[in-house]
Amino acid sequence: MSPSKINRRNFIANTARGTVVLSAGITAFTGLLESCSSSKKAMVPDMVKFTTGYNQTPLPYAYNALENVIDSQTMEIHYTKHAAAYSKALKEAVASEGIASNTSVEKILSGIASYTPKMRNNAGGHYNHEMFWKSMQPKTTDNKPTGSLLTSIEQTFTSFANFKSKFNVAATGRFGSGWAWLYSDGSKALKIGSTPNQDNPLMNVSDIKGFPLLGLDVWEHAYYLKYQNKRADYAENWWNIVNWNYVQSRFDAI
């Protein structure tokens, strides 16, 4: 057989083997991507259920509904003045910084390092308050979570009482204005922490990162008319009005 025929035969054989190897490699890579995609989806909260727009949503109760824990005057001022100002300034920032009007606040917060301080302060303030209102309900006796959330709290913090104690430390230990948080780090592992000002765990600049489950506003305007400088009393009494069904729904989404 001539050298040219041998070389052509070798070329065809090698090409065939290369095609098989390439095909196998593509199949394996595709499988890896699908595996990674499935894993990622399992860790992403149900943002269809928890997507925040730019407008204030109505309070789910009257201003006086949380009395004996949060007084009516504080609730009205907090909602109609402070929170309303965050919503207004957020919409101004969205317009001036060229953000598409259908972009969720969660999306903005996840990339907040790319935006101005005005966006950071007001997107955070609006998101935090929209979540805060839903996290409360009229006072109930022996108020505590149930089901899978309670189980996870007890497994993580040894008891519900110990969890509340650690959360209260985060709330009272935050110097100046800010928030205390119960949040998930992405794998349903519960964490407690705090953030300054209107920051929250969704922000890519935050020292604590994850999906917020429950947040307590420890800015003075949230409690000063009733509690003055007694932030610890405010934090302790607040447990009587936590809406654990709402917190459970957030926990179920992760």
Secondary structure, DSSP 8 states (H G I E B T S, - for coil): --HHHHHHHHHHHHHHHHHHHHHHHHHHHHHHHHHHHHHHHHHS--TTTS---SS----SS-TTTTTTTS-HHHHHHIIIIIIHHHHHHHHHHHHHTT--TT--HHHHHHTGGGS-HHHHHHHHHHHHHHHHHHTB-S--TT----HHHHHHHHHHHSSHHHHHHHHHHHHHHS-SSEEEEEEE-SSS-EEEEEEETT--TTSTT-SS-SEEEEEEE-SGGGTHHHHTT-HHHHHHHHGGGB-HHHHHHHHHT-
